[in-house]
Amino acid sequence: MISFPNGKINIGLQVLEKRTDGFHNLLTIFYPLFIKEAVEIITNTTSSDVIFTASGIRIDGNINNNLCLKAFHLLKQDFPELPPVLIHLHKTIPMGAGLGGGSADAVFTLQLLNKKYDLGLSDDQLQDYALSLGSDCPFFLLNKPCYATGRGEILRPVNLDLSNYSILLVNPGIHINTGVAFSLLKDKNNRISLLDAIEQPIETWKENIYNDFEIPVFNEYPEIKELKSNLYASGALYASMSGSGSSIYAIFKKSELPTLNFPAHYFYKWV
């Protein structure tokens, strides 16, 4: 059985107070982008091992930390009857990029296992499992534009449709550690209402919708700041870093798409 996890962008990201559980409260708009990966799960009939393989973009680090495997072992704790499986991930979304690829992989793995092995999990149960894997994981169960609060798990669908525009994703190949990004944050005043701001014309978003991570990340990596500036210079209506970085997305009118050149090691894609 196969499924196709997609990515997301954050339209605005305000990081609020630190919570007693160690997480931060935040405000953001999650918007799904249908740049897709692929996860396939089949029953391992030749051994009792759970085997994970991958193709596409190279996955660095300890393979046992992959969220697809973590999703399987999380369910295995409560459903010991789950058989050993072969999990294959074809990776197309850059990692450490603020695009939610790993979180989507985890959630789609939960859904695949639930469906393939008739676990009977409800939406609420899936949400609980998803949240234990990552703060933005519950979003991928809804997979529609949402206003997110709390850790990112309190979701309210919003009426936001960018299908009449073209969105360019650009990742400069810089891996941003989320924990380090949080440690660099500074208190910020003059909060705005994201719900009010997204109802205004996109041309006004530049002055009203911001990502708190941009200032500290841009200070550490001026290349990302320059990338955003260049996208505005190329005619973007709105450009922003997604999540804690390092990807920048830019929204353009479909009738005014620029011709852009990026270094060979950059990832970029129109969606």
C-alpha positions in Angstrom: 0.0 0.0 0.0 1.3 3.4 -1.0 0.6 7.0 0.0 1.9 10.4 -1.1 2.8 12.8 1.8 2.8 16.5 0.9 4.6 19.5 2.3 3.4 22.8 3.8 4.4 26.4 4.3 3.8 28.7 7.2 2.1 32.0 6.3 3.2 34.1 9.3 4.7 32.5 12.4 4.5 34.2 15.8 6.3 32.4 18.7 4.7 33.3 22.0 5.5 32.3 25.6 7.3 29.2 26.6 5.0 26.6 28.2 5.5 24.5 31.3 5.9 21.4 29.1 9.0 23.0 27.4 7.2 23.9 24.2 6.2 27.3 23.0 2.8 28.6 22.1 2.6 29.9 18.6 0.3 31.4 16.0 0.6 30.5 12.3 -1.3 29.7 9.2 -0.5 26.3 7.8 -1.0 26.0 4.0 -0.6 22.7 2.2 1.6 22.5 -0.8 1.3 19.5 -3.1 4.9 18.8 -3.5 4.8 15.1 -2.8 6.9 12.3 -1.5 5.9 8.6 -1.5 5.7 6.1 1.4 5.0 2.4 0.7 4.3 -0.3 3.3 4.2 -4.0 2.7 4.2 -6.9 5.1 7.6 -8.5 5.6 6.9 -12.2 5.0 10.5 -13.3 5.0 11.7 -12.2 8.5 10.6 -10.7 11.8 12.5 -7.5 11.1 11.1 -4.0 10.4 13.1 -2.7 7.5 13.2 0.9 6.3 14.7 1.9 3.0 14.8 5.2 1.2 15.5 6.8 -2.2 15.5 10.3 -3.6 17.1 13.0 -1.4 19.7 11.5 0.9 18.5 11.1 4.5 21.4 11.9 6.9 21.7 10.9 10.5 20.6 7.8 12.4 18.0 5.9 10.3 16.3 4.7 13.5 15.3 8.3 14.1 13.3 8.5 10.9 9.7 9.5 11.7 8.2 6.7 9.5 9.9 4.1 11.8 8.9 6.1 14.9 5.3 6.1 13.7 5.4 2.3 13.3 6.9 1.6 16.7 4.5 4.0 18.4 1.5 2.0 17.1 3.3 -1.3 17.8 3.2 -0.5 21.5 -0.6 -0.4 21.5 -1.1 -3.0 18.7 1.4 -5.8 19.3 -0.3 -7.8 16.6 1.1 -5.5 13.9 3.3 -7.7 11.7 6.9 -6.8 10.7 6.8 -4.5 7.7 9.0 -3.1 4.9 8.8 0.7 4.7 10.1 2.5 1.7 10.3 6.3 1.6 11.0 8.2 -1.6 12.2 11.6 -0.4 11.7 14.7 -2.5 11.2 17.4 0.2 14.4 18.9 1.6 15.0 18.2 5.3 15.4 20.8 8.0 13.7 23.2 5.5 10.5 24.3 7.3 8.4 22.4 4.8 7.0 19.7 7.1 8.2 16.7 5.0 9.2 14.5 7.9 6.0 15.3 9.8 3.9 14.5 6.8 5.8 11.2 6.3 5.0 10.3 9.9 1.3 11.0 9.7 0.8 9.3 6.3 2.6 6.3 7.8 0.1 6.2 10.7 -2.8 6.4 8.2 -1.4 3.7 6.0 -0.9 1.3 9.0 -4.4 2.1 10.3 -5.9 1.3 6.9 -3.8 -1.6 5.8 -4.1 -3.5 9.1 -7.7 -2.4 10.1 -6.7 -0.9 13.4 -9.9 1.1 13.6 -8.3 4.3 14.9 -10.6 7.3 15.1 -9.6 10.7 13.9 -9.1 11.8 17.5 -6.9 8.8 18.2 -4.8 9.5 15.2 -4.4 13.1 16.3 -3.1 12.0 19.6 -0.5 9.7 18.0 0.4 12.4 15.5 1.0 15.0 18.2 3.3 12.7 20.1 5.5 12.6 16.9 5.6 16.3 16.3 3.9 19.6 17.0 2.9 20.2 13.3 2.0 16.5 12.6 -1.8 16.9 13.4 -2.1 19.5 10.6 -1.4 16.8 8.0 -4.5 14.9 9.2 -6.6 17.8 8.0 -4.3 18.9 5.2 -6.2 22.1 4.4 -5.4 25.7 5.2 -5.6 26.2 9.0 -5.1 28.7 11.7 -2.9 27.0 14.2 -2.4 27.8 17.9 -1.1 26.0 21.0 2.0 24.0 19.9 0.5 24.0 16.5 -2.0 21.3 17.2 -5.1 23.4 17.8 -6.4 23.9 14.3 -9.1 25.9 12.8 -9.7 25.7 9.0 -9.6 29.1 7.2 -10.9 30.2 3.9 -7.6 30.8 2.0 -7.1 29.8 -1.6 -3.8 30.6 -3.4 -4.6 28.5 -6.5 -4.7 31.6 -8.7 -1.1 32.3 -7.9 2.2 30.5 -8.5 4.3 29.7 -5.5 8.1 29.2 -5.8 9.9 27.2 -3.2 13.6 27.7 -2.8 15.9 25.9 -0.4 19.6 26.9 -0.3 20.7 23.5 1.1 21.2 24.9 4.7 19.9 22.6 7.4 18.3 24.6 10.3 18.2 22.8 13.7 14.8 23.7 15.1 16.0 23.7 18.7 18.9 26.1 17.8 16.4 28.4 16.0 14.2 28.6 19.1 17.2 29.4 21.2 18.0 32.4 19.0 14.5 34.0 19.3 14.1 37.4 20.9 10.9 38.8 22.4 8.8 40.6 19.8 6.2 43.3 20.3 3.5 44.8 18.0 1.7 41.5 17.4 -0.9 41.5 14.7 -3.9 39.3 14.0 -3.0 36.8 11.3 -6.7 36.1 10.7 -7.3 39.7 9.9 -4.1 40.0 7.9 -4.7 37.1 5.5 -8.0 38.6 4.5 -6.2 41.6 3.1 -4.8 41.7 -0.5 -1.6 39.7 -0.8 0.2 42.9 -1.8 -0.2 44.1 1.9 1.2 40.9 3.5 4.7 42.1 3.1 4.1 44.8 5.8 1.8 42.9 8.0 2.7 39.1 8.1 6.0 38.0 9.4 7.9 35.0 10.7 9.6 35.5 14.1 12.4 33.1 13.1 13.6 35.3 10.2 15.6 37.8 12.2 17.7 35.3 14.1 18.1 32.9 11.2 19.0 35.7 8.8 21.6 36.9 11.3 23.2 33.5 11.3 22.8 32.8 7.6 22.8 36.1 5.5 22.5 34.0 2.4 18.9 33.2 3.3 18.1 36.9 3.8 19.6 37.8 0.5 17.6 35.0 -1.2 14.4 36.6 0.2 15.4 40.0 -1.0 16.2 38.8 -4.5 12.8 37.1 -4.8 11.1 40.5 -3.9 13.3 42.2 -6.5 12.1 39.6 -9.0 8.5 40.7 -8.5 7.2 38.5 -5.7 4.0 39.8 -4.1 5.0 38.1 -0.8 8.0 36.2 0.3 8.8 34.5 3.6 10.8 31.8 5.3 8.7 28.8 6.2 8.8 27.5 9.7 12.2 27.8 11.3 13.8 27.7 7.8 15.7 27.4 5.7 13.3 27.4 2.8 11.9 30.6 1.3 8.7 30.7 -0.6 7.5 33.5 -2.9 4.1 34.1 -4.3 3.8 35.5 -7.8 1.1 36.4 -10.2 0.8 33.6 -12.7 1.0 36.2 -15.5 4.2 37.6 -14.2 6.6 34.7 -13.6 10.2 35.6 -13.6 13.1 33.7 -15.1 15.4 32.9 -12.2 18.7 31.2 -11.9 20.0 29.6 -8.7 23.2 27.9 -7.6 23.4 24.3 -8.7 23.1 23.0 -5.1 19.8 24.9 -4.5 16.5 23.1 -4.5 13.7 25.0 -6.2 10.3 24.2 -7.5 7.2 25.9 -8.7 3.9 24.7 -7.1 
